[in-house]
Amino acid sequence: MKIKKGINYTMVFAGALLLFTASFLEYPEIGLGSGFILLMAGVYRISLRTGDALRAHSDNSSDESI
C-alpha cells in the first residue's frame, strides 16, 4: 500500500514539474498536456484513497455507536 501512495505523489510531482518546465522543451504543448494528465491522474488517485479511508472510518464509527 505504501508503494501505491508513493507512486501517486510521484505522479503529482512529475506532472507539476512538467507543467513548469514545458517551455524549455522542443514541443511545449506535449509537455503541458502530459504534465496536466499526470497531475490530474495523481490527484484523482490520491482522492480515491482518501475517500476509501474516510468511508472505512465512518463505517467503523457508526458501528460503535449502536
Order of alpha helices (4+ residues) and beta strands (2+ residues): alpha-alpha
